Every structure is written in C-alpha cells, then in structure tokens.
Amino acid sequence: MNSMERPDLTAVPETALWTLYQRSVEARRPDTVLHDPKAVELVDRIDYPFAERFGTSGVQAQLQALRAACFDREVADFLAREPRGTVVCLGEGLETQYWRVDNGRARWIGVDLPESVALREQLLPPGPRRRSVAADVTDLGWAEEVDRSRAVLITAQGLLMYLRPAQVRALIAGCAERFPGGSLVLDAVPRWFGRLTLSGRVRTRGYEAPPMPWAMDAGERAKLRSAGPAVAAVRDVRPTGGRGLVGALLPIALAVPPLADRRPSVTVVDFADRPAQP
Ligand SMILES: C[S@@+](CC[C@H](N)C(=O)[O-])C[C@H]1O[C@@H](n2cnc3c(N)ncnc32)[C@H](O)[C@@H]1O
C-alpha cells in the first residue's frame, strides 16, 4: 500500500477529504453502521492532518455514514433491477461506494472537478468498468460520456448544496431530459444549516465548512417536481439502523415536527419515460 504526498485541495474539493474521513472514522468501529474498509485504507495512505483539521466526532461520523448508507441502498436496489446498468456519481470525490456495492457487472462513471479527479485517479486508478470524467457537473457535457442504451442511476451525494439554486434546478431538469426513465438520488442540507454556512458559522477546529448556497427543507421536497416537466416523482429515503443515541433520536427527528420537516434529507427524483413517438 503506497502512501502519497499531501493533497493540495482547498475550498469545495477539500470537502471530499472531510466526507472520506467521516466514513473512515465510523468504519473503524467494530459496531459500524457502514463497512467501508477502502475509506480506512485511503485515509491511512493520504498524508493529510485529518483529525487536526476536521476534529473527530463519533456522532458526525455516524450521521455521514448513515447518509452514505441511504445512497448505497438506492444503488443496490437499482443494480438488483438493472445488473448491467450504469451508476453515474456526480461530485464523486473520494467516495468508495464502488467497493461497498458493486455487483461485478455494472458500469461506474464519476464526475468531479479536475483537481479532485486527479487525486482520485492517483489513489484509485480507473478499472475496466469504472472511470472518472473531469468536468463541472453544471455543464452537462459529461452526459455525453454515458451510454444511454443502458439503464442509468445518477447520484449527487454531498454535492448540490455547493451549487447555486438555479444551477441545481438546471442540473435536475437537464438530467431528466437526457436520461428518461432514469433517477437521481440527491441529498440536501436544511435551510437553517445553509444559512449558518453562509455566515461562516459551521466550524470545527481549524476548518470552516464552505458556503452552501442551495438548501432545501425536507418538507419542501415536492418542490423538486417543478424543476422541469420531465421530473415524474420524488420520494424520501430515510436512514435506518443508527446506533446508540443517534439510533434512539433518529426516529423522533424523522417523525416529529418541526425537526422532521427541517432535517437533512436524501431524496430520489424519478425521471419520466420518453413519450412514445407519434
Ligand atoms: C462533500 S464532497 C462529496 C464527495 C462524495 N460524493 C462523498 O460523498 O464522499 C463534494 C464533492 O463535489 C465536488 N464538486 C463540487 N462542485 C462541483 C462541480 N461544480 N462540478 C463537479 N464536482 C463538484 C467536489 O470537488 C467534491 O469532490
């Protein structure tokens, strides 16, 4: 296992190191809610002061892992229906989902900014069914890289909050038009949290979370349907199986207003099938 030079990621691309670190902290526990040995391996290989910069919180790590587990469940369900489908991971960063849920037959395409893809390819060289595209997701050119004869599931985990609201709407509408019958799994921070990031009030030790201009309360999810006529349905994906205090409080946070409507959320957006040609 080779170690590597300290990565030179800043601002939003650096957040991929944050999510990777959270998954690794959780995965090191014997009673983990997310088995992710690849995340542990990467953190051990990367020369970066993870703990000093980000601090270590077991609750934060577990919550991040539960979010990743929501995405894993959706991807696993998709691959059970479409074993030869394509999973497109927008803002893939150093996500290690391929090693958690790949079925040996699917195709995987990650899209991220050039500096993030360079780091990913250094650590995780592409494989026969897995590759990266260096692109800004808001420029839908990446969609040309996806074989549309196969079923497609798009994920945007920990990504959309860094975009502007108009970019998020355009991205959802653009995906819906280009991938009829496909779906997009996305997560959102609630509005109160987005506001805290805009005023620089989300900090741990030496790290300040970048501004999150797009936020959506869980109770507003239905509004995603208005992103465009090709959006057919939206549905909530709820975390399950939390441990300890998180496990005890999650059912309450999911059920009791006002928190239930103002919590971080994971949502599936289903795209309409292409209408039959007359
Ligand atoms: C919080 S990280 C999430 C990484 C990964 N999805 C995960 O959950 O571990 C956000 C990622 O989105 C990428 N990103 C942000 N804005 C982007 C854009 N406009 N186009 C492509 N990637 C972007 C960043 O480079 C970073 O890798």
The ligand as a MOL file (V3000), in Angstrom:
LIG
                    3D

  0  0  0     0  0            999 V3000
M  V30 BEGIN CTAB
M  V30 COUNTS 27 29 0 0 0
M  V30 BEGIN ATOM
M  V30 1 C -18.5780 16.8770 0.0320 0
M  V30 2 S -17.6810 16.2620 -1.3350 0 CHG=1
M  V30 3 C -18.6120 14.7840 -1.6100 0
M  V30 4 C -17.7900 13.7010 -2.2280 0
M  V30 5 C -18.5090 12.3460 -2.3140 0
M  V30 6 N -19.7030 12.4310 -3.1050 0
M  V30 7 C -18.8180 11.8380 -0.9290 0
M  V30 8 O -19.9940 11.8460 -0.5430 0
M  V30 9 O -17.8790 11.4430 -0.2320 0 CHG=-1
M  V30 10 C -18.1980 17.3320 -2.6850 0
M  V30 11 C -17.5830 16.9390 -3.9990 0
M  V30 12 O -18.2620 17.6580 -5.0470 0
M  V30 13 C -17.3200 18.1280 -5.9650 0
M  V30 14 N -17.8680 19.2800 -6.6710 0
M  V30 15 C -18.2950 20.4450 -6.1330 0
M  V30 16 N -18.7530 21.2800 -7.0890 0
M  V30 17 C -18.6240 20.6040 -8.2630 0
M  V30 18 C -18.9290 20.9280 -9.6050 0
M  V30 19 N -19.4670 22.1070 -9.9430 0
M  V30 20 N -18.6680 20.0180 -10.5710 0
M  V30 21 C -18.1110 18.8150 -10.2260 0
M  V30 22 N -17.8220 18.4440 -8.9590 0
M  V30 23 C -18.0610 19.3370 -7.9960 0
M  V30 24 C -16.1090 18.4660 -5.1100 0
M  V30 25 O -14.9290 18.5690 -5.8740 0
M  V30 26 C -16.1030 17.3080 -4.1310 0
M  V30 27 O -15.3860 16.2130 -4.6100 0
M  V30 END ATOM
M  V30 BEGIN BOND
M  V30 1 1 1 2
M  V30 2 1 2 3
M  V30 3 1 2 10
M  V30 4 1 3 4
M  V30 5 1 4 5
M  V30 6 1 5 6
M  V30 7 1 5 7
M  V30 8 2 7 8
M  V30 9 1 7 9
M  V30 10 1 10 11
M  V30 11 1 11 12
M  V30 12 1 11 26
M  V30 13 1 12 13
M  V30 14 1 13 14
M  V30 15 1 13 24
M  V30 16 1 14 15
M  V30 17 1 14 23
M  V30 18 2 15 16
M  V30 19 1 16 17
M  V30 20 1 17 18
M  V30 21 2 17 23
M  V30 22 1 18 19
M  V30 23 2 18 20
M  V30 24 1 20 21
M  V30 25 2 21 22
M  V30 26 1 22 23
M  V30 27 1 24 25
M  V30 28 1 24 26
M  V30 29 1 26 27
M  V30 END BOND
M  V30 END CTAB
M  END
